[in-house]
């Protein structure tokens, strides 16, 4: 990677002698709108102490040019002390002042200070993103989370712009064509949490007030921003409503006033992740500003992200992990608290269904890789840290916390959190600091729990073992636990039977602790033999569940009839957590090669149309696409694909006009359409010769249809150019780029490959679009010739590109749709021949290899 890595040991040694008093950073972006200016002036003054006078250390900086370095009044030669990534600091005094003036580069990769020009109106927008270690692309610093300090930012920008940062502006001074914004110093925070957003952003302002227990009133100015060209679509009222609901919830539960003054939420272009918890200035990907109709699941997802980032204000910003080993101390908690708060205080009450069906699917997949790791991971350096923002740290950690709340009790959990905040405010912590607080409030020994759940890896599987007598009564119901290590699980076991109206309802529920290899459910003895035994009912623990043969047969004929609770929930169309858990379980059976893909797709075709929860339905569509693309017997793939498209067409015709389900099925039809009549229907919907009652073919849906046509060779470059002229926006350019790369021609594939691999000119959003268009499931033969070049370019890409772009190329161009033993052998050969490659690069390739091996096993199962 450009710039030197930072190891845990180096960070530990530096933190042992350095204490930072504060930063003053001046960024001059007044010429940012000039495309001929690739850099901006950055001036950093750092006041810090050294506990060992005479010792040497270093500051971090990634910049094309360092203009000057001054340490304690002594000018140092940049050529001697700056190596492109670090500024050497020799012979430190007890108290030190460091000033570094540099020309730093604007980014097109979403790392550092990203510059974007809006094609809709030509306006320029800037924003920063740093996690885990890209603040050094913008100003000189000590880039590690445990060297917290106050930051005072000054930004000189074009006069027509507004500037946002972590703190409120103290003064704004005009000087001809520019304005200079001086922001108040922040409270002590880590470098990766600082933020600057600048440009002619559209802004909506509001205010939040809350009376605190001591009688004082907490006042929090609120703002929500987006690009001006997105203003007509910006539903700021909805965003700010969720924001206020979240602030109410966290103040109630955490009993620690929001500590960072204002609360800005900036929706920014070409963002690499969902959002970032910069205190006082949260940044979100602008795809959360919906230009066209989306389903309720999209609004639910956005609300979850808003609350996730808000939870970070306490878990992560107020109290921060010492090093990235304990990344879970912020991400697991935020992931859990986002769902918890959403269900408690917003209108999105199906959050735990989404969590069980989607977030846990991510965790289960990640936890079965050979590269899986404990929730408290071994993070050797910054490259390790970058890759550990994964399904283990987020979703598995959140799942474990959900179980912890059940284990210690809600009151004890939140009281422990309150004590944790009060004791460690503005400081850094490790695992034991939180466990100490929770042990104190719960009275439980959490060291054993921690060892089992936080310090080991892997997912357990729970399987019911059912014995019954001749009269059809249970003589023994036991739960077998597989997987190492065996863990303690607090679970519920649901017994379900058919009601008179055909609904599959829970008749009995047993909550118990599962320990060891086999646990007997004593209370079930003597009960009538149920139609279905559902382990982990209510989703209390983190595990995969299996079914006994009777239960699996029940699901084959009645999965769509499964409901929560008793008769009052039957047939009312209510979302069902039990049904979501059953869908999750059969998907895991398919991924594990234990259920033929044809059986899973049959369940989808029979019962997905009856799924009331739109988030679950959209997950089924996505998983069906994966099953068809890589798990299906290749000899039957075309047959399955046609059947799925026919299912989509049938359900589209049955869906209520204008409903979320209608929109979801329209998108799924586009994803599965191959036959000429299906493609002709899509073209008719585009040109107006076809119509489906209630279906509005808005701009985003138009691009969805064009992508389907392009992928199947039923669209021309001229038609795609005309669509871009109709939608000459940033989103339109991304969509057209993907469509062009998806054309089934050798020239289209060569152009996409060359634009990404042989050039470093594309911004991150277009890199993503080129890769998505290039690697299409139906284009296996077209992309076969790129398998060998893929392996040949890996190490050079890793060495030459930023880690964000390198990760996209390595994962995105992997020949994952060439599900053949030859591709597996080529992957193994590269791994064997590149044992000395960067560990983070090897991890990515290993995970791709594991997905491929799993696909081959699933194909074998489906071919039997």
N, C-alpha and C positions, 0 to 999 in steps of 0.2 A: 504494500500500500504506500502511496505517497506520504512522506513523513514517517517518523519513527514511532513504533509502538511504545506504550507505557506499561511496564509490568507492575504487578501488585507489590513486588518487593521494592521497586523504585519509588512507588507512591508511599509505601510505608516508611522508607528511609527519609524521604523528603518531609513527610508529616511529622517525623520525630524531632525535626529541628526548626521547622518553619511555622509561624503563626501569623496569619494575615490580618492586618488591621483594617484595610479597606482599599477599594479600587476607585479611580476616577478615569472614565473612558470617554474620549471624544471621537465620534465618527463623523466624517465629512462626506455626505452622500449627495452633495448639492449638484453634482454632474451625473447622477445616476441615470437620467433619461437619455444621455448621450451614448449610443451603442458603441462608439469608438473608444470609450473609457472603460477598460476592463477592470480597473482597480479603484479603490477609495482609500482616503487617508484615515489611518487609525492611530490615535495617540493614547497610550495607557500609562497611568501613574499608579504604582502599587506601593503601599506602605506596609512593611512587614517586619517581624522580629525574627531573629535567629538565636536559638538557645545555645549555639556553639560558635561564638565569634571566631572568625578565621576559616570556618568551613566553607566549602563551595557547594553550590546547588545549581538549579536551572529553572527557567521559565519556559512555558510551551508557547509556540507560535508557528502557524503554517501560513506563510506569506511569500509572494514572489520577490519582495524586496523589503529589507529593513533599512530605513533611512538613517536612524540614529539610535544608540543605546547609551543611557546615562545611569550609572549606579553610584549613589551617594555623592553626587556632584562630580563624579569622574566619568569622562566620556570614554566609552569602549569602542573599538573598531568592529563594526558589524561583520566584516569579513573574517575576523578572528573568533568572535563569540557566537555567531549564528550559523547553524549548519543546515538550515531549511526547515527544521522542526523544533529546535530548542535554542534558547538563548542561555549561554553559559554565564553563571554568576559566581565569579571567583572572590575569595577573601571577604566574606560577608561580615558585616558589623552586627552588634547586638540589635540596633534599630536601623532599618534600611529603607531607602527610597529608590525605586526603579522606574525609569521613564523609557518607554520604547515607542518610537515613531516608525510606522510601517505603511507600506502600500499593500493592502490586502485585496484579494480577488473576489469579485462578485461570483456567485455560484450559479450554475444551471443544473445542479444535481440535487438540490434540496438540502444540502449540507452547508452550514455556515450562513452567510448572508445571500439569500437567493434573490435573483432579479428576474422579473417577468414583465413582458410587454403584452398588453391585452390586444389581440388582433381586432377586437370589436371597435375600439376607439383610439388605439395607439398609446394609451396611458401606461406608465411604468409603475410597478408595485414591488416593494421589498418586504421581506420578512426573514427572521432568523430561525434556525433550528439547530440544536447542538447535541442532544443526547446521543451517545454517551460522552463524546469528547470533541465537539467541533466548535466550541467557543474560541478555541485557539486559531480558527480560520478568520476570526473577526478582531480579536484583540489579544495581546500577550497576557498570559495568566498562569496560575498553577492549576492545571486541568485535572483535578481529582475531587471527588465529592466531599472528602473530610476536611478540606481547607476552605471552610465557609468564611464569608466576609460580607460586609455591606458594599453595594455597588452604586455609584452615582454616575449616570449616563448623561452626556451632552451630545445632541445630534443636530448637525447642520444639514438642512434639506431644502429643496425648492419651496418657494414661498406658498405655492398653492397646495402643498401637501400637509397632511396631519401626521404626527408621529406618536406612537404608543410604545410604552416600555413597562417595566415591572411596577414602577412607582408613578405618582402623579407629577406632572410638570410644575416646577416652581416658577419658572419664568419662560416666556417665549418672546424672543427679540427679533424684530424684522430688520433686514439689511438689504434693501434693494430687491433682488430676485431670490433671496434666500430668507429663511427664518431659522433661528437657533433655539432649540428646545433644551432647557436644563431641567433634569428630573431630580426629585428628592432622592436622597440615599435610601436604598432598600434596607430591610432587616437582614441579618446574616443569612445568606443563601449560597448554594453551590454554583460553580461557574456554569454548569450545563443547564441551569434553571433561569439564567438571564435571557432577556428577549428584547428585540427592537422590531417594530412593524412600522413601515413608512410608505406613504403614497396617498393618492387622492381617494382614500377609502370612503365609501358610504357608511354613515354611522347612525345608529339608533340608541338613544340614551334613556336610562331609567334609574331608579333608586330603590334601595332596600334598607329598611329600618327594623331594628329589633331591640326590645327592652331586655337588658341583661338582668341576671338575678340580683345584682347590687343596685339596681334602679337606674343605672346609666343606660343611654340609648346608643346602640351601635349603628352607625351610618355607613353604608357601602354604596358608592356610586357604581352604576352598572353601565356597560356599553357593549353593543354587538356591531361588528363591522363586516363588510364584504366589498368586493370590487363594485364600482359604480354600475358597470354593465349588468351586474347580477341583482341590482337593487329591486327591479320589478318582481323578482321571485323570492325576495328575502322575507321570510316569515318571522321577523324578529320578536313579535309578541309571543309566539309559541315558544321560542327559545328562551326568552326572558321569564316566561311563566315557569318552565321547568327549573330555571336557575333559582328563582325565588323559593320554589318548593324544596329544592336541594339545600339551600341555605337554612331554611327552617329546620329541616331534618337533621343536618349535621350539627347545628347549634344545640338542638335539643339533646342529641345523643352524645356528642363529644364534650359539651360543657366547656368549650374553649373558644372564645370569640375569634372569628376570622381575623387573621393577624396581618394581612397584607394590604389594607387600605381599600383600594378600588378593586373592581372585578370586571376586566375587559375580556371579551371573547371575540377573537379575530378569525374570520374564515378566509383562508389564503389559498392562492393557486399553486398547482404542481407540488402538493405536499406529499411527503413520502409515507406518512403514517396517518392514523386516524385523528390524533390530537396530541398535544403536549401541554403538560401542567405548569407552564411558566407562571409563577405566582403573580397575580395581578394582571397578567396578560396571556391568557390561554390561547393557543393557536389550534385551529381545526382545519382539516381538509375541506375545501369549498364544495366538494361533492355533497356535503350535508345541506347545501342550499339547493333545493330541488327545482330544477328548471321545468320539469314535466311531472305528470302524475306518477306517484310512487305508492306502494302499498303501505298500510299501517305499520308493517314490520320495519320499514325504513324510518318512520318517525320514532318508533320504539327504540330502534338501534341508536338513533341520534340522541335521544333522551338518556340512554344508558351511557353513552360516551360523555355527555355533559356532566353527569353525576359521577362518573369514574374520575374525570379530571378534577372535579371539585373535591372529591375525597382525598386526592393527592395534596391539597392545600395543607392538610394535617399529616397524612401518611405519605411522606416523601419530601415535602417542602419545609414544613415546620420542623419535623424530625426526619432526618435523612440517614440512609444507610452509610456506614463507614467506607465500605468498598463494595464493588458490584457483586461480590459473593452473596450479599444479603439484599439483592434486588427485589426479592419477594416481599421484603418489609414495606415496599411501596406498591409494587404492581399487583401482587396477590390480593392485598387489602383493597386496593382501588377497584379491582375487577369484582371482588365480592361485594363491596359496599355499593358499587354502581347498581347491581341487580337488587340488592337489599333495599336501598333507598327508593328505587324505581317502583318496586312493588308496594312499598309502604305509603308513598305520598303522591305519586303521579297517577294519571289515568291508565297507565300501561301496567295492568295487573297480571299480565302473563309472563312477567320477566323470568320467573323460575322455569317455565316451560321452555323458553328460548335458551336459557342457560343449559338446561339438561340436554336439549336437542342439538345445539350448535356449539356452545363454548366447550362442553365436555367432549364433543366429537374431535375438536382440535386437540384437546389434551390427550385423549386416548391414542390418537395417531402419533403425536410427538413422543409419548411415553413408551411406545413400542419400537421406536427407532433404536439401532445399536448405539446411537449417540445420546440417548436419553441421560438425564442427570437428576440428582436430587433437587428438590425445590430450593434448598440452600446449596448453591452450586459452587464448584471450584473454578473461580474465574481468575485465570493466570494473568490476563492482560486485556487491553481494550478491544482486541479483535474477538476474544471470547465473550466479552461483555456485549458486543453488538449482536452476536448470534443468540444470546440468551434472553432476548425479548421474544419469548416463544410460548408455545402452549403449556409448557410445564410451569414457567414463572407466572403466567397469567391465569389460565383456566384451571390447571390442576391445583395451583396454590389457592385459588378462590374456592374450589371444591372442598379442599381440606379445611379451609376456614369455616365453611358452612357447617361441616361436621363438628369443628371445634366449638362453635356456638351451641350446637345441640349437646355437646359433651359437658361444657362448663356452665351453660345457661346464658341466656341473653343478657340478663342484668350484670352478671359477673364479667362477661366479655366486654361490655361497654364501660363498666367501671374500671376495668383494667386499662382500656384505651385512654380513658380520661387521666388516670394517674401517669400513664406513659407520656402523654403530651406535656403534662405539667412538669414532670421531672426532667424531660430531655428537650424542651423547647429550644429551637435554634441550634441544636447540637446533632451529633452523629451517633448512631447506635449499631449494635450487633444483635444477633438472635436472642441471646440470654437476657438482654435488657427488656424485651417485650415479654418473654416467658416469665421473668421475675414478677412483672406487674400482674400478669394473668394468674399466676400461682397465688399471689397475695390476695386477690379478690375472689378466686374460686375455691381456694383451699385444696386444689388438686395438684398432684405431682405431674407436671407436664414434660419432664425430661424424657420419660419413656415414650410418651405420645410423640414428642418431637423426633426422637430417634427413629420411630417407626414411619412417620409420615413426612417429615421435612428433610431427613438426612439419608434417605434411601430412595431408590428409583424403581420404576416399574409399576404396572397396574395389575391388581388381583382380579381373578374371575370367580364369581360365585354361581354355583349350580345347585338347583334343588334336587334332592333325592327323595322320592316319594314311594312309600309302601302302603298298600291298602288291603283290606280283607275282602272276603267273598261278598259281603253285604255292601261294598262300596264305601267303607269308612276308612279314614286315615289311621294306620297303625303307627307310622312314623314319618315325620317330615324333617329332613336334615338338610343342612346347607354345607356343601363341600367348597372349600376355598383352595384355589390353585394360584401359583405364582410365588415368586420369592422376592422379598421376605413375606411371610404370612403376617398380616396386620390385624389389629382390632378394628372392627367396623360396628358402628351403631346403625342398624338398618330397621326398616319396616318390611314386613312380609304381607302381601295382600293376597287373599283368596277371592277369586271371581267366579260368578256363575251367570248363566243366561236367565234374564227375567222373562216374563210372559210376553212382553212386547219385542223381545229379541235383543235388548240391550245387554251388554256384558258388564255386570255391576259387582262391586266389591261387597262381599258378604262378611268377611272377617279381616281384621288387621292385627298383627302381632309386632310389637317393637321390642328388639332385643339386641344384645351385644354378640357379635360373631367373633370368635377367637379360635386360633389354631386351624387345623386342617378340616375339622368337621364339628358342626354345632347342631344340636337337635332343638327343634322348635317344639318344646314339650306341650304347649297349650293347644297345638293343632291336633293332637291325638284324639281320635273319636269323632272328629268333625266329618261331615260328608265330603266325599272326594270332589274337589272343585274342577271346573272346566279349565281354569288357568291359575297357576301360581306365579305371582310377580314378585321377584326379589328386588330389594331396594325401592320398594314403593315409596312414593313421596320424595325420592332422590336425596336421601340423607347422607349417603357416603359416596366415595369415589371408587368405582369398580365397574367392570364389565359384568353383565349378567347373562346367563344362559337359561334355557327352558328344558323341562322334561318333555318327553315325546307327546304326552296328552296336551300339554299347554301349547306346544308349538303347532299341533294340529288345530287347536282352537283358534289360534291366530291366523292360520291359513284361510279359515272360513269366516272369521269374525273380528279381525283387527279393527275394522272400522266401527264396530259396535262397542268398543271399549270406552268406558266412561269412568270418571272419578266418583267416589262416594256412593250414595244410595239412590233410590228412585227419583229424587227431586232433580238429579242432574241428568237423567236419562233422556235422550232424544231432544234436548233443548239446544243442541248445537254448540254447547259451551266448550271452550278449549279444554283439553284433558291432559293433565300431566302424565297420567298412567299410559295413555295412548302414545304420547311423545316418548316415554321411556321404552315402550314396546318397539316403536319405530327405531329408536337408537340401538336397541339390542339386536334386531334383525339386520341392521346395517353392519354392526360389528361382526355378526356371523358371516356376512357376505365378504367383508374385508379380510376376515381370517381364513377364508377358503373352506368354511364349514357349511355354508348354505350356497347352493348353486346360484349364480347370478340370475338365471332365468326365474328362479323362485322369488327372489327379491323384486325383480321387475314385474312379476305377476302380481305381487302384493301392491305395488305402486299403481298398476293399471286398474286393479279392482277397488282399492280403497282410498287412494290419494284424493279422488274427487269428493270424498265425504269428509275430508280433513277440514275442520273449522278454523284452526289456528293458521293464519296466513304465513307466519314465520316457519312453522313446521312444514307447510306445503312447499314453500320455496326451498327449504332444505332438501325435501324429497326430490324436487326437480334437479337440484345441483348434484345430489348423490346418484340419482339415476343416470345423469350424464356421465359421471365418473365411472359408474358400473358398466355402462355401455361402451365407453371408450377404452377401458383398460382391463376390466375384470371379465368381460364376456368372452366366450369361446369365439375366436375369430371367424369360424365357419358359420356362426349363427348371428354375427353382429348386424348384418344388414336386415335380417328378419326381425331382430329385436328393435332395431331403430325404427323400422316402419310401424311396428306395433305401438311404440311410444308416441310416434307422431299421430297415429290414428287416435290414441287415447287423448292426446292434447287437443286434437280437433273436436272430439266428442265432448270433452269437459268444457272447452271454450264455448261450445254451442249451448251447454246447459247452465253455465254460470250466469248469475244475475247480472243484467246489463249495468255497466258502470262500476261493477264491484271490483274489489282488490283481487278476488279470485279470477275474475275474467282477465284482468291485466296479467296476472301470473301465468295463466294458461296460454295467453297469447305469446308471451315471451318464451315459454317452453316449446310451443309449436315452432317458433323461429329457431330454437336451439336444435330441434330434432328433424326439421324439414329436410328431406332429400329428394323425395319423389316430385316429378314435374307438376302434378296437380297441387301439391302443397306449396311449392314455390310460386306457382301462378296465383294462388290465393294471397300470398304475401305481396306480390307485385300489384295485384288488384287493390289491396288495402292502401298501398302507397300512392297509386295514381288516381284513386277515387272511383275506379270502376267496380270495386268490391266494397262491401260494407257489412259490419257486424253490429247489431243494435247495442248501443251503449259504449262501444269501444272507440275511444278517441285516439287517433293515430297522431300523437304529438311528436315533438322533435326527437326526443330520446327513443321513443318506440320506432320512429322512422329509421334511425340508425341501427337499431336492433334488427329490423327487417333487411336493411341493406347489407349488414354483415352476413346474414344468412344467405342472401342472394350472391354476394361476392364469394363466399366460401365454396359455393356450389357452382361457380362459373356462370352465374345467371345475371351478372351485372358487369358493366363496362367502366373503364376509367373515366370516360366522359360523363357517365351518369353520376359517378361518385364526385366528380368535380362540380357538377351542377348542384348536388346536394350540399357540398361545402359552401357554394355561393349562397345558397339559401340559409345556411347556418354558419356564417363566417365568425365563429367564436373559438375560444380556446378548447371547449369541449368538442366542437365540430371538427377542429383540426386533429384532435386525438382520434376521434371516431373515424375520420376519413383515412388517417394513417393506418389504423388497424385494418380497415376494409381493404386498402390497397395491398397490404402485406398478406392478407387472407386470400387473395386471388389465386386460384389453383394453376399457376403457371411457373415454369422455372425462372423466368425473369423477375416475377414478383418476389420469389423467395430469395433470389440472389441480391436483389436491391435491399430487402429488409436486413439480411445478414450483414451485408457490406456497410450499411448505414450505422449499424450498432458495433460490430466487431472491428471494422477497419477504420473507424472514425470516432473521435471523442467530442463531436460537435453537437449532438442531439441533447436537448434537455431531458431530465429524468422522465417526464410524462410521455414523451414521444419514444424514448427507449422502451418503456413499458408497452406502449401501443404496438411498436414494431414486433416485439417478441410475441405478444399475444396473437397478432395476426399471422406470424410465421409458423408458430407451432400449433397447428390445428389437428384434431384427432383424425379427420378424414383425409389428411394430406401426408400420410405415412410414406408413400413411395416418393413423393416430391421432395421430402426433406431427408430421405435416407442418405443422400450423398454428403450431408453435413455432419454425420456422426463422427467420422474420423477427424475432420477439422475441429470439431468441438473439443475433443480431448487434447488436440495439439495446442489449442490457444489458451487453455485454462490458466497455466502459471503466468503467462505474460499478462493476461487480463487482470489477474489478482495483483500483480506487481504494479501495473500501470494505471489502473482506474481507482477512483475512490471506492471505499468499501461498499457504499450503498449501491452504486452502479454495478460493481463486480458481483455482488450477491444476486442482483437481478439477472445478469447475463449467465452466471453459472447455473442458477436454478431454472431460468426460463428457457434456455436453449438446450438443456439436457434432452436427449431423444426419448422422452418418456412414453411416446405413443408407438415407438418401435419395440413393442413388448415381445421380444424374441430372446432366446438363449444367447444369440450372438451379441446383442446389446449388453446383456449381463456380463458376458465374457470380456467385452471391450472395457466395461467399467472396472471389472476386477483387475484387468491388466494395467489400467492406469493407476489404480490404487497400489498395486504391487510394485509398480515401477517408479512411484513418486512418494515413497515413504517419508521423504524429507520435505515434502510440500508443507506450506503453512497449515497448521492444525485446523484453523477455521475453514480453509478451502477444502481440506479433506473431509471435514464434517459435512459440508454441503453435498459433496459428491457421494459420501456414504449414505446420506438420507435419500438422495435420488435413487441410489442402488437398491436400498431397502424397499422403496415404493415399487420399483420394477420387479424385484423378486416376489413381493406380495402379489402383484398383478399376475405373474406367471402361475403362482399357486392357485389363485382364484380361477384362472382360465382352465387349469387342469380339473378343478372341481366342477366347473360348468360343462366341461366336455364329457364327463362321465355319464 
